[in-house]
Amino acid sequence: MKRFVVLCLLFLQFFAHSQEEILNEKPPVFPNCEREKIDSLQHCFDKNVYNHIYDNFKVPEKVFDENYKGKIVVLFEVDVTGTFKVIYVDAIYNELKEEARRVFETFPKITPATYNGRGTFKQYSITIQIPLVKQEPITQDLETEKQVSKLEEASRQEFDKVNKGLQPYNNKRFSSELSIQFTHSDYAQFDRAMNILGTNSHTASKPFLYSDVSKYYDFEAQYENLQKKANTWAGKKLWNEHLVQIQGKDYWFTIDPVFDLQVGKDTDADFNSTYNNTRGFVIQGGLGKKFNFYSAVFESQGRFADYVNRYAESLKAFGPDPAIIPGRGIAKRFKSNSYDYPVAEAYLSYSPGDFLNIQFGHGKNFIGDGYRSLLLSDVTSPHPFLKLNTKFWKLKYTNTFMWMKDVRDEVVQDKAFLTKYVANHYLSWNVSKRFNLGLFESVLWTNSNNRGFDVNYLNPIIFYRAIEFETGQGAGNALLGATAKYKFSDNVNVYGQFILDEFSLSDIKGGEKSWKNKYGYQIGVKYYNAFKVDNLFLQLEYNRIRPYTYSHNTIVLNYAHNNQPLAHLWGANFSELILIGRYRLNRWFADARFIFGNRGFDFNNSTDNFNYGGDIYRVEGDRPFDTGVEIGQGIKTKFFYGNLQAGYVVNPASNLKLFTDITFRNFDPNATTTSTFNNSAVWFNFGLRTDLFNWYFDF
């Protein structure tokens, strides 16, 4: 008896389990299927779906006329209310897709599917043959067959969604955290707007961010004023737009070709012509509102005026390459008397808040309101940098950390260039509506004792001079400086700089003109809308730097990079007067620049090999005397440089310009050596250039 009871219980358990397997899941039910057995419900559902489609589907006339034969794939769902919903339709004709969606909207509500007695949704995939035929039910249950999933469907639509997310390009660059490409000519356009009385702007630390300048200058309005009528795609790209400009909800980027195609003639050269052939591209864009990126690659070949070629070869680095193109980089020989010099510049810009911008890149920076800077200039080759700009109240604080190279034969280690590090502090304070005061501090050091990038100088608010003494005076070279600007009116302001490398008060009082008094100063004036002529800009600037400034008693601790100064491109031991005029009318522009200078050079011969203080790469111990040091000592040289340029902005989006210019240079020393001799040159040039940086040939 006990065995019989156990056997009954086991049979009952098996039967209950079998019923659960059969009855726990039930497909949607049309009204005419309610009396069907449970194992026939799916077939009845399928048959009703196909019959409804066959009875209601109307083949579009276009499909019929073109005698199309194919199929439509439909992914649909019956939800928990029994309503049919189309998820996806795939067909070659849009008309077929629309008709399929229409037919499924005509399905009646039915009893929804159930699972364990509770209502649930079911997904299916069917194929509709064209021309229309009465098909046998072959509906596929996606829940059990796993042939099509929501994830797969979303994946199929991802590319289309990206395209649908594109928006009209609306020049987000003009309000971005990107730097405005620093050229003196272009910066003159908005210099007045940033210097009118009452602004709380800071104009010394360059390049500026678009987001900073757009508070004072309407880039968008200016850009619209320069637009030319163009109806074709090629016309728009040539005259008005970036070659590629793409914008989405939270991103944008542009791509432009870069050209610097010049041809000219130097009257002092023994070759037929000068030329420059630069090709490249520039990419810039943004991700979100606070992160931006910029990259430019240049591939160049060129032959310049004879005095430029001589100077480039005088900068030659260790190794086989014959020259360093000033402001660009190391060049290898191209053909017999030309140079090949590739250059790349790039940076990332991020502003975590309105008060802070962080940039890391490979490029140049500038501090000052003048044409020249005695603190930090852009005359040398691009280099790695990390820059922090912090703004609050009436202050702007700029920290710049830079990685430099000394490329001379005598400092090369294991055929590798010597690395130098530079850290700068610059604090700008708007004391009043008219007066701005800036304080500057810089220190340069090398990898002595394997110290690498000294963490002592990473502190953004520490005094570098104190750290220099703490680590040893031979471990670094510290400089101090100051800037000032006073606005007389909206149209006139004066500015100045002072650089102090070394200073002895007792020697100044003694009046003996000691070599220890290593300093320089600048004073200048800017006149906007001069003589009531709109967009006429005039500038007068005087610079004077005593001998031995920026040099050091250690061979590597000079304030320089790639055999070029980090401040004024003449080094030291000079005085100069600069006159500049600029005018702009719509897309037309004209610039004039005249420079008068007195400079001192070394003899560098068998009878006189003393350091007279102009070459900042020479150690100070080679000087001929300790007192009686004057500007222009050594080979006294009178210098004149004049440049006239006129042109037309072909495309304001990429800053492509068509230009012609003429340069006159006179170099008149009072003694002749192999490297210093009297010569005059007239250099004509004509070209097409994407204007992205300052290029100085006034040395």
KEPAMAR-754495 format. One record per residue (C-alpha): x, y, z; residue number from 1. Coordinates in steps of 0.5 Angstrom, whole numbers. Example, Ala and Ser with C-alpha at 12.3 -4.5 7.8 and 13.67 -1.06 7.14 Angstrom:
! KEPAMAR-754495
<atom <25; -9; 16>; 1>
<atom <27; -2; 14>; 2>
//
This chain:
! KEPAMAR-754495
<atom <0; 0; 0>; 1>
<atom <6; 5; 2>; 2>
<atom <9; 3; -5>; 3>
<atom <3; 5; -9>; 4>
<atom <2; 12; -5>; 5>
<atom <9; 14; -7>; 6>
<atom <8; 12; -14>; 7>
<atom <2; 16; -14>; 8>
<atom <5; 22; -11>; 9>
<atom <11; 21; -16>; 10>
<atom <6; 21; -22>; 11>
<atom <2; 27; -20>; 12>
<atom <9; 31; -19>; 13>
<atom <11; 29; -26>; 14>
<atom <4; 31; -29>; 15>
<atom <4; 37; -26>; 16>
<atom <11; 39; -28>; 17>
<atom <9; 37; -35>; 18>
<atom <3; 42; -35>; 19>
<atom <7; 47; -33>; 20>
<atom <12; 47; -38>; 21>
<atom <6; 47; -43>; 22>
<atom <2; 52; -40>; 23>
<atom <6; 57; -37>; 24>
<atom <7; 61; -44>; 25>
<atom <2; 63; -48>; 26>
<atom <2; 67; -55>; 27>
<atom <-3; 72; -57>; 28>
<atom <-10; 70; -59>; 29>
<atom <-14; 73; -64>; 30>
<atom <-22; 72; -63>; 31>
<atom <-23; 66; -68>; 32>
<atom <-17; 62; -64>; 33>
<atom <-20; 62; -57>; 34>
<atom <-23; 55; -58>; 35>
<atom <-16; 52; -61>; 36>
<atom <-12; 48; -57>; 37>
<atom <-6; 51; -53>; 38>
<atom <-1; 47; -58>; 39>
<atom <-5; 50; -64>; 40>
<atom <-5; 57; -62>; 41>
<atom <1; 60; -65>; 42>
<atom <0; 57; -72>; 43>
<atom <-7; 60; -71>; 44>
<atom <-4; 67; -69>; 45>
<atom <1; 66; -75>; 46>
<atom <-5; 65; -80>; 47>
<atom <-9; 71; -78>; 48>
<atom <-3; 76; -79>; 49>
<atom <-1; 73; -86>; 50>
<atom <-9; 73; -88>; 51>
<atom <-9; 80; -85>; 52>
<atom <-3; 83; -89>; 53>
<atom <-6; 79; -95>; 54>
<atom <-13; 82; -95>; 55>
<atom <-10; 90; -93>; 56>
<atom <-3; 91; -96>; 57>
<atom <-3; 95; -103>; 58>
<atom <3; 95; -107>; 59>
<atom <5; 102; -108>; 60>
<atom <4; 104; -116>; 61>
<atom <11; 106; -116>; 62>
<atom <13; 99; -114>; 63>
<atom <8; 96; -119>; 64>
<atom <11; 100; -125>; 65>
<atom <18; 98; -124>; 66>
<atom <16; 91; -123>; 67>
<atom <20; 90; -117>; 68>
<atom <21; 83; -114>; 69>
<atom <23; 82; -107>; 70>
<atom <21; 82; -100>; 71>
<atom <20; 86; -94>; 72>
<atom <22; 84; -87>; 73>
<atom <18; 87; -81>; 74>
<atom <20; 87; -74>; 75>
<atom <14; 88; -69>; 76>
<atom <11; 87; -62>; 77>
<atom <4; 85; -59>; 78>
<atom <5; 89; -52>; 79>
<atom <1; 87; -46>; 80>
<atom <-5; 91; -48>; 81>
<atom <-6; 86; -54>; 82>
<atom <-4; 92; -59>; 83>
<atom <1; 91; -65>; 84>
<atom <7; 96; -66>; 85>
<atom <12; 96; -71>; 86>
<atom <19; 96; -69>; 87>
<atom <23; 96; -75>; 88>
<atom <22; 95; -83>; 89>
<atom <27; 94; -88>; 90>
<atom <25; 95; -95>; 91>
<atom <28; 98; -101>; 92>
<atom <23; 103; -103>; 93>
<atom <20; 108; -97>; 94>
<atom <13; 107; -100>; 95>
<atom <14; 99; -98>; 96>
<atom <16; 101; -91>; 97>
<atom <10; 106; -90>; 98>
<atom <5; 101; -93>; 99>
<atom <7; 96; -88>; 100>
<atom <7; 101; -82>; 101>
<atom <0; 103; -85>; 102>
<atom <-3; 96; -85>; 103>
<atom <0; 94; -78>; 104>
<atom <-4; 100; -75>; 105>
<atom <-10; 97; -78>; 106>
<atom <-9; 90; -74>; 107>
<atom <-15; 90; -68>; 108>
<atom <-13; 89; -61>; 109>
<atom <-13; 82; -59>; 110>
<atom <-11; 78; -52>; 111>
<atom <-4; 79; -50>; 112>
<atom <1; 73; -49>; 113>
<atom <1; 71; -42>; 114>
<atom <7; 68; -38>; 115>
<atom <5; 64; -32>; 116>
<atom <-2; 67; -33>; 117>
<atom <1; 74; -33>; 118>
<atom <0; 79; -39>; 119>
<atom <7; 80; -43>; 120>
<atom <9; 82; -49>; 121>
<atom <12; 78; -55>; 122>
<atom <16; 80; -61>; 123>
<atom <16; 77; -68>; 124>
<atom <19; 78; -75>; 125>
<atom <16; 76; -81>; 126>
<atom <18; 77; -89>; 127>
<atom <13; 79; -94>; 128>
<atom <14; 77; -101>; 129>
<atom <13; 82; -107>; 130>
<atom <9; 81; -111>; 131>
<atom <4; 80; -106>; 132>
<atom <2; 72; -105>; 133>
<atom <-2; 68; -100>; 134>
<atom <4; 66; -95>; 135>
<atom <4; 60; -91>; 136>
<atom <5; 62; -83>; 137>
<atom <13; 62; -82>; 138>
<atom <13; 68; -76>; 139>
<atom <19; 67; -72>; 140>
<atom <18; 68; -64>; 141>
<atom <24; 72; -62>; 142>
<atom <23; 71; -55>; 143>
<atom <25; 63; -56>; 144>
<atom <28; 64; -63>; 145>
<atom <33; 69; -61>; 146>
<atom <34; 72; -68>; 147>
<atom <33; 79; -67>; 148>
<atom <33; 83; -61>; 149>
<atom <32; 90; -59>; 150>
<atom <40; 91; -58>; 151>
<atom <41; 89; -65>; 152>
<atom <36; 93; -68>; 153>
<atom <39; 99; -64>; 154>
<atom <45; 97; -67>; 155>
<atom <43; 97; -74>; 156>
<atom <40; 104; -73>; 157>
<atom <46; 107; -69>; 158>
<atom <50; 110; -76>; 159>
<atom <43; 113; -78>; 160>
<atom <42; 116; -71>; 161>
<atom <49; 119; -72>; 162>
<atom <48; 122; -78>; 163>
<atom <41; 125; -76>; 164>
<atom <44; 128; -70>; 165>
<atom <48; 133; -74>; 166>
<atom <46; 140; -74>; 167>
<atom <48; 146; -78>; 168>
<atom <55; 149; -77>; 169>
<atom <54; 156; -73>; 170>
<atom <61; 158; -71>; 171>
<atom <62; 155; -64>; 172>
<atom <69; 157; -65>; 173>
<atom <68; 164; -63>; 174>
<atom <66; 162; -56>; 175>
<atom <70; 156; -55>; 176>
<atom <76; 155; -51>; 177>
<atom <81; 155; -57>; 178>
<atom <86; 160; -57>; 179>
<atom <86; 165; -63>; 180>
<atom <92; 164; -67>; 181>
<atom <97; 170; -65>; 182>
<atom <99; 174; -71>; 183>
<atom <100; 182; -69>; 184>
<atom <96; 184; -76>; 185>
<atom <90; 180; -74>; 186>
<atom <90; 182; -66>; 187>
<atom <90; 189; -68>; 188>
<atom <83; 188; -70>; 189>
<atom <80; 187; -63>; 190>
<atom <86; 190; -59>; 191>
<atom <82; 197; -59>; 192>
<atom <75; 193; -56>; 193>
<atom <79; 190; -51>; 194>
<atom <83; 196; -48>; 195>
<atom <77; 201; -48>; 196>
<atom <76; 205; -41>; 197>
<atom <72; 201; -36>; 198>
<atom <74; 194; -39>; 199>
<atom <77; 189; -34>; 200>
<atom <81; 185; -39>; 201>
<atom <88; 183; -39>; 202>
<atom <92; 183; -46>; 203>
<atom <99; 182; -44>; 204>
<atom <99; 174; -44>; 205>
<atom <98; 171; -51>; 206>
<atom <95; 168; -55>; 207>
<atom <88; 170; -52>; 208>
<atom <82; 165; -52>; 209>
<atom <76; 166; -56>; 210>
<atom <71; 166; -50>; 211>
<atom <75; 172; -47>; 212>
<atom <75; 176; -53>; 213>
<atom <68; 175; -55>; 214>
<atom <66; 179; -49>; 215>
<atom <69; 185; -52>; 216>
<atom <69; 184; -60>; 217>
<atom <63; 181; -64>; 218>
<atom <67; 175; -68>; 219>
<atom <60; 173; -71>; 220>
<atom <58; 180; -74>; 221>
<atom <65; 181; -77>; 222>
<atom <65; 174; -80>; 223>
<atom <58; 176; -83>; 224>
<atom <60; 182; -86>; 225>
<atom <66; 179; -89>; 226>
<atom <61; 174; -93>; 227>
<atom <61; 174; -100>; 228>
<atom <55; 171; -105>; 229>
<atom <57; 164; -107>; 230>
<atom <51; 159; -109>; 231>
<atom <56; 153; -111>; 232>
<atom <59; 148; -106>; 233>
<atom <66; 150; -109>; 234>
<atom <64; 158; -108>; 235>
<atom <62; 157; -101>; 236>
<atom <69; 153; -99>; 237>
<atom <73; 158; -103>; 238>
<atom <70; 164; -100>; 239>
<atom <67; 163; -94>; 240>
<atom <67; 157; -90>; 241>
<atom <72; 151; -87>; 242>
<atom <73; 146; -92>; 243>
<atom <70; 141; -87>; 244>
<atom <65; 143; -82>; 245>
<atom <61; 139; -78>; 246>
<atom <57; 140; -71>; 247>
<atom <53; 135; -67>; 248>
<atom <49; 136; -60>; 249>
<atom <55; 136; -56>; 250>
<atom <61; 136; -61>; 251>
<atom <64; 140; -67>; 252>
<atom <70; 140; -71>; 253>
<atom <73; 143; -77>; 254>
<atom <79; 141; -82>; 255>
<atom <82; 146; -87>; 256>
<atom <88; 146; -92>; 257>
<atom <94; 150; -90>; 258>
<atom <98; 153; -95>; 259>
<atom <104; 158; -95>; 260>
<atom <106; 159; -103>; 261>
<atom <111; 165; -104>; 262>
<atom <115; 167; -110>; 263>
<atom <120; 173; -109>; 264>
<atom <127; 176; -111>; 265>
<atom <132; 178; -107>; 266>
<atom <137; 183; -110>; 267>
<atom <143; 181; -106>; 268>
<atom <143; 174; -107>; 269>
<atom <146; 170; -113>; 270>
<atom <141; 166; -114>; 271>
<atom <135; 167; -118>; 272>
<atom <129; 167; -114>; 273>
<atom <126; 166; -107>; 274>
<atom <120; 161; -105>; 275>
<atom <117; 158; -100>; 276>
<atom <112; 152; -101>; 277>
<atom <108; 150; -95>; 278>
<atom <103; 145; -95>; 279>
<atom <99; 142; -89>; 280>
<atom <92; 142; -85>; 281>
<atom <89; 144; -79>; 282>
<atom <84; 141; -75>; 283>
<atom <80; 144; -69>; 284>
<atom <74; 143; -65>; 285>
<atom <71; 142; -59>; 286>
<atom <67; 136; -54>; 287>
<atom <62; 139; -50>; 288>
<atom <63; 146; -48>; 289>
<atom <69; 146; -44>; 290>
<atom <74; 142; -48>; 291>
<atom <77; 144; -54>; 292>
<atom <83; 141; -59>; 293>
<atom <87; 144; -64>; 294>
<atom <93; 141; -69>; 295>
<atom <96; 143; -75>; 296>
<atom <102; 140; -79>; 297>
<atom <106; 143; -84>; 298>
<atom <111; 140; -89>; 299>
<atom <115; 146; -92>; 300>
<atom <121; 147; -97>; 301>
<atom <124; 154; -98>; 302>
<atom <129; 158; -100>; 303>
<atom <129; 165; -97>; 304>
<atom <133; 172; -98>; 305>
<atom <140; 171; -97>; 306>
<atom <141; 174; -90>; 307>
<atom <135; 170; -88>; 308>
<atom <139; 164; -90>; 309>
<atom <146; 166; -87>; 310>
<atom <142; 167; -81>; 311>
<atom <139; 160; -81>; 312>
<atom <145; 157; -82>; 313>
<atom <149; 160; -77>; 314>
<atom <143; 157; -72>; 315>
<atom <145; 150; -74>; 316>
<atom <144; 145; -69>; 317>
<atom <149; 139; -68>; 318>
<atom <149; 133; -73>; 319>
<atom <148; 133; -81>; 320>
<atom <142; 138; -82>; 321>
<atom <145; 145; -84>; 322>
<atom <140; 150; -81>; 323>
<atom <135; 152; -76>; 324>
<atom <129; 156; -80>; 325>
<atom <128; 162; -75>; 326>
<atom <121; 161; -71>; 327>
<atom <120; 154; -75>; 328>
<atom <125; 149; -73>; 329>
<atom <131; 144; -76>; 330>
<atom <132; 144; -83>; 331>
<atom <135; 139; -88>; 332>
<atom <138; 140; -94>; 333>
<atom <133; 140; -100>; 334>
<atom <136; 140; -107>; 335>
<atom <143; 144; -107>; 336>
<atom <141; 151; -104>; 337>
<atom <134; 150; -101>; 338>
<atom <131; 147; -94>; 339>
<atom <126; 142; -92>; 340>
<atom <123; 144; -85>; 341>
<atom <117; 140; -83>; 342>
<atom <113; 143; -77>; 343>
<atom <107; 141; -72>; 344>
<atom <103; 144; -67>; 345>
<atom <98; 142; -63>; 346>
<atom <94; 143; -56>; 347>
<atom <89; 141; -52>; 348>
<atom <85; 146; -48>; 349>
<atom <80; 145; -42>; 350>
<atom <76; 150; -37>; 351>
<atom <74; 146; -31>; 352>
<atom <71; 153; -29>; 353>
<atom <70; 160; -31>; 354>
<atom <76; 162; -27>; 355>
<atom <81; 157; -30>; 356>
<atom <84; 155; -37>; 357>
<atom <89; 149; -37>; 358>
<atom <93; 148; -44>; 359>
<atom <98; 143; -46>; 360>
<atom <101; 143; -52>; 361>
<atom <107; 144; -57>; 362>
<atom <107; 151; -59>; 363>
<atom <109; 158; -57>; 364>
<atom <107; 163; -52>; 365>
<atom <108; 171; -51>; 366>
<atom <107; 176; -46>; 367>
<atom <107; 183; -47>; 368>
<atom <103; 189; -50>; 369>
<atom <108; 191; -55>; 370>
<atom <111; 188; -62>; 371>
<atom <117; 185; -58>; 372>
<atom <117; 182; -51>; 373>
<atom <123; 182; -47>; 374>
<atom <119; 177; -42>; 375>
<atom <117; 171; -47>; 376>
<atom <116; 172; -54>; 377>
<atom <114; 167; -60>; 378>
<atom <121; 168; -64>; 379>
<atom <123; 161; -63>; 380>
<atom <121; 154; -65>; 381>
<atom <115; 151; -62>; 382>
<atom <116; 147; -56>; 383>
<atom <112; 143; -51>; 384>
<atom <108; 147; -46>; 385>
<atom <103; 147; -40>; 386>
<atom <100; 153; -39>; 387>
<atom <95; 155; -33>; 388>
<atom <91; 161; -34>; 389>
<atom <87; 163; -27>; 390>
<atom <82; 169; -27>; 391>
<atom <78; 172; -21>; 392>
<atom <77; 179; -19>; 393>
<atom <81; 184; -22>; 394>
<atom <87; 179; -23>; 395>
<atom <89; 174; -28>; 396>
<atom <95; 169; -26>; 397>
<atom <99; 166; -32>; 398>
<atom <103; 160; -30>; 399>
<atom <107; 157; -36>; 400>
<atom <112; 151; -36>; 401>
<atom <116; 149; -42>; 402>
<atom <121; 144; -44>; 403>
<atom <127; 147; -48>; 404>
<atom <133; 144; -52>; 405>
<atom <140; 147; -53>; 406>
<atom <142; 144; -59>; 407>
<atom <149; 146; -60>; 408>
<atom <155; 141; -61>; 409>
<atom <159; 143; -54>; 410>
<atom <153; 141; -50>; 411>
<atom <150; 135; -54>; 412>
<atom <150; 128; -49>; 413>
<atom <151; 122; -53>; 414>
<atom <149; 125; -59>; 415>
<atom <142; 127; -56>; 416>
<atom <140; 135; -55>; 417>
<atom <140; 138; -48>; 418>
<atom <134; 139; -45>; 419>
<atom <132; 145; -41>; 420>
<atom <126; 147; -37>; 421>
<atom <123; 154; -36>; 422>
<atom <117; 156; -31>; 423>
<atom <114; 163; -31>; 424>
<atom <109; 166; -27>; 425>
<atom <106; 172; -29>; 426>
<atom <101; 176; -25>; 427>
<atom <96; 182; -29>; 428>
<atom <93; 186; -24>; 429>
<atom <88; 192; -27>; 430>
<atom <89; 197; -21>; 431>
<atom <84; 202; -24>; 432>
<atom <80; 203; -30>; 433>
<atom <86; 206; -34>; 434>
<atom <92; 203; -30>; 435>
<atom <94; 195; -31>; 436>
<atom <101; 193; -27>; 437>
<atom <104; 186; -29>; 438>
<atom <109; 182; -25>; 439>
<atom <114; 177; -28>; 440>
<atom <118; 171; -25>; 441>
<atom <122; 166; -29>; 442>
<atom <127; 161; -28>; 443>
<atom <131; 156; -32>; 444>
<atom <134; 150; -30>; 445>
<atom <137; 143; -33>; 446>
<atom <138; 136; -31>; 447>
<atom <144; 137; -27>; 448>
<atom <145; 131; -22>; 449>
<atom <139; 128; -25>; 450>
<atom <134; 133; -22>; 451>
<atom <129; 133; -28>; 452>
<atom <123; 137; -28>; 453>
<atom <124; 140; -21>; 454>
<atom <118; 139; -17>; 455>
<atom <120; 146; -13>; 456>
<atom <118; 150; -19>; 457>
<atom <111; 146; -20>; 458>
<atom <108; 150; -14>; 459>
<atom <104; 156; -18>; 460>
<atom <105; 161; -13>; 461>
<atom <112; 160; -10>; 462>
<atom <118; 165; -11>; 463>
<atom <123; 162; -16>; 464>
<atom <128; 167; -14>; 465>
<atom <128; 164; -7>; 466>
<atom <128; 157; -10>; 467>
<atom <134; 158; -14>; 468>
<atom <138; 160; -8>; 469>
<atom <136; 154; -4>; 470>
<atom <138; 149; -10>; 471>
<atom <144; 153; -11>; 472>
<atom <145; 159; -16>; 473>
<atom <149; 154; -21>; 474>
<atom <143; 150; -21>; 475>
<atom <138; 155; -25>; 476>
<atom <138; 162; -28>; 477>
<atom <132; 167; -25>; 478>
<atom <129; 173; -28>; 479>
<atom <125; 178; -26>; 480>
<atom <120; 183; -30>; 481>
<atom <114; 188; -30>; 482>
<atom <109; 190; -35>; 483>
<atom <105; 197; -34>; 484>
<atom <99; 200; -39>; 485>
<atom <96; 206; -38>; 486>
<atom <90; 208; -42>; 487>
<atom <89; 215; -44>; 488>
<atom <83; 214; -47>; 489>
<atom <79; 209; -51>; 490>
<atom <84; 210; -57>; 491>
<atom <91; 212; -54>; 492>
<atom <94; 207; -49>; 493>
<atom <102; 207; -47>; 494>
<atom <105; 201; -45>; 495>
<atom <112; 198; -42>; 496>
<atom <116; 192; -40>; 497>
<atom <122; 192; -35>; 498>
<atom <127; 185; -35>; 499>
<atom <132; 184; -29>; 500>
<atom <137; 179; -30>; 501>
<atom <142; 181; -25>; 502>
<atom <143; 188; -21>; 503>
<atom <148; 191; -17>; 504>
<atom <145; 198; -13>; 505>
<atom <152; 199; -11>; 506>
<atom <155; 199; -18>; 507>
<atom <149; 204; -21>; 508>
<atom <151; 209; -15>; 509>
<atom <158; 208; -17>; 510>
<atom <157; 210; -24>; 511>
<atom <162; 205; -27>; 512>
<atom <157; 202; -32>; 513>
<atom <158; 195; -29>; 514>
<atom <157; 189; -33>; 515>
<atom <153; 186; -27>; 516>
<atom <147; 191; -29>; 517>
<atom <144; 186; -33>; 518>
<atom <137; 189; -35>; 519>
<atom <132; 192; -41>; 520>
<atom <126; 196; -42>; 521>
<atom <121; 197; -47>; 522>
<atom <116; 203; -48>; 523>
<atom <111; 204; -53>; 524>
<atom <104; 207; -55>; 525>
<atom <98; 205; -59>; 526>
<atom <93; 210; -63>; 527>
<atom <87; 206; -65>; 528>
<atom <83; 210; -70>; 529>
<atom <88; 214; -71>; 530>
<atom <87; 221; -74>; 531>
<atom <79; 219; -74>; 532>
<atom <80; 214; -79>; 533>
<atom <76; 208; -77>; 534>
<atom <81; 201; -77>; 535>
<atom <87; 205; -78>; 536>
<atom <92; 203; -72>; 537>
<atom <99; 206; -71>; 538>
<atom <104; 204; -66>; 539>
<atom <111; 207; -63>; 540>
<atom <116; 202; -59>; 541>
<atom <122; 203; -56>; 542>
<atom <127; 197; -54>; 543>
<atom <133; 197; -50>; 544>
<atom <137; 192; -47>; 545>
<atom <144; 192; -44>; 546>
<atom <150; 187; -45>; 547>
<atom <150; 180; -42>; 548>
<atom <142; 180; -41>; 549>
<atom <139; 173; -41>; 550>
<atom <146; 170; -41>; 551>
<atom <149; 166; -35>; 552>
<atom <156; 164; -33>; 553>
<atom <154; 157; -34>; 554>
<atom <154; 155; -41>; 555>
<atom <147; 152; -41>; 556>
<atom <143; 157; -37>; 557>
<atom <142; 162; -42>; 558>
<atom <134; 164; -44>; 559>
<atom <134; 161; -50>; 560>
<atom <131; 155; -54>; 561>
<atom <134; 152; -61>; 562>
<atom <139; 157; -61>; 563>
<atom <134; 162; -61>; 564>
<atom <132; 167; -56>; 565>
<atom <126; 166; -52>; 566>
<atom <125; 174; -51>; 567>
<atom <127; 179; -56>; 568>
<atom <130; 176; -62>; 569>
<atom <136; 180; -62>; 570>
<atom <139; 177; -56>; 571>
<atom <142; 183; -52>; 572>
<atom <146; 189; -53>; 573>
<atom <142; 193; -57>; 574>
<atom <137; 199; -58>; 575>
<atom <131; 200; -63>; 576>
<atom <126; 204; -65>; 577>
<atom <120; 201; -68>; 578>
<atom <114; 204; -72>; 579>
<atom <108; 200; -74>; 580>
<atom <102; 202; -78>; 581>
<atom <96; 198; -80>; 582>
<atom <89; 199; -84>; 583>
<atom <84; 194; -86>; 584>
<atom <78; 195; -90>; 585>
<atom <73; 189; -91>; 586>
<atom <77; 184; -93>; 587>
<atom <83; 189; -96>; 588>
<atom <89; 190; -91>; 589>
<atom <95; 194; -91>; 590>
<atom <101; 194; -86>; 591>
<atom <108; 198; -85>; 592>
<atom <113; 197; -81>; 593>
<atom <120; 201; -80>; 594>
<atom <125; 199; -75>; 595>
<atom <131; 203; -73>; 596>
<atom <137; 200; -69>; 597>
<atom <144; 200; -66>; 598>
<atom <147; 193; -64>; 599>
<atom <153; 191; -62>; 600>
<atom <157; 184; -64>; 601>
<atom <163; 180; -63>; 602>
<atom <169; 180; -67>; 603>
<atom <170; 173; -66>; 604>
<atom <177; 173; -70>; 605>
<atom <184; 171; -68>; 606>
<atom <186; 178; -65>; 607>
<atom <179; 179; -61>; 608>
<atom <175; 173; -59>; 609>
<atom <172; 177; -53>; 610>
<atom <164; 177; -51>; 611>
<atom <161; 184; -52>; 612>
<atom <154; 181; -49>; 613>
<atom <150; 181; -55>; 614>
<atom <150; 173; -56>; 615>
<atom <146; 170; -50>; 616>
<atom <149; 163; -52>; 617>
<atom <156; 166; -49>; 618>
<atom <159; 165; -42>; 619>
<atom <159; 172; -39>; 620>
<atom <167; 170; -36>; 621>
<atom <169; 172; -43>; 622>
<atom <168; 179; -43>; 623>
<atom <173; 184; -44>; 624>
<atom <172; 188; -38>; 625>
<atom <168; 189; -32>; 626>
<atom <166; 197; -32>; 627>
<atom <165; 202; -38>; 628>
<atom <160; 197; -41>; 629>
<atom <155; 200; -46>; 630>
<atom <150; 198; -51>; 631>
<atom <153; 197; -58>; 632>
<atom <160; 195; -55>; 633>
<atom <164; 191; -60>; 634>
<atom <162; 192; -67>; 635>
<atom <158; 198; -67>; 636>
<atom <152; 196; -72>; 637>
<atom <147; 201; -75>; 638>
<atom <141; 197; -77>; 639>
<atom <135; 199; -81>; 640>
<atom <129; 194; -83>; 641>
<atom <123; 197; -87>; 642>
<atom <117; 192; -89>; 643>
<atom <111; 194; -93>; 644>
<atom <105; 189; -94>; 645>
<atom <98; 189; -98>; 646>
<atom <93; 184; -99>; 647>
<atom <86; 181; -99>; 648>
<atom <83; 176; -94>; 649>
<atom <81; 170; -99>; 650>
<atom <77; 166; -94>; 651>
<atom <76; 169; -87>; 652>
<atom <74; 162; -84>; 653>
<atom <81; 159; -85>; 654>
<atom <85; 166; -85>; 655>
<atom <87; 165; -92>; 656>
<atom <90; 171; -95>; 657>
<atom <93; 173; -102>; 658>
<atom <99; 178; -101>; 659>
<atom <105; 182; -104>; 660>
<atom <110; 185; -100>; 661>
<atom <117; 189; -100>; 662>
<atom <123; 189; -95>; 663>
<atom <129; 193; -95>; 664>
<atom <134; 191; -90>; 665>
<atom <141; 195; -89>; 666>
<atom <146; 192; -84>; 667>
<atom <152; 197; -83>; 668>
<atom <157; 195; -78>; 669>
<atom <163; 199; -77>; 670>
<atom <168; 193; -78>; 671>
<atom <168; 187; -82>; 672>
<atom <169; 180; -80>; 673>
<atom <167; 173; -84>; 674>
<atom <160; 174; -81>; 675>
<atom <159; 181; -80>; 676>
<atom <159; 185; -86>; 677>
<atom <156; 191; -89>; 678>
<atom <150; 189; -94>; 679>
<atom <143; 192; -96>; 680>
<atom <138; 187; -99>; 681>
<atom <131; 189; -103>; 682>
<atom <126; 183; -102>; 683>
<atom <120; 182; -106>; 684>
<atom <115; 177; -105>; 685>
<atom <108; 175; -107>; 686>
<atom <104; 169; -104>; 687>
<atom <98; 166; -102>; 688>
<atom <98; 164; -94>; 689>
<atom <94; 161; -89>; 690>
<atom <96; 166; -83>; 691>
<atom <97; 162; -77>; 692>
<atom <103; 165; -73>; 693>
<atom <108; 171; -73>; 694>
<atom <114; 170; -77>; 695>
<atom <120; 175; -76>; 696>
<atom <125; 176; -81>; 697>
<atom <127; 183; -78>; 698>
<atom <134; 181; -75>; 699>
//
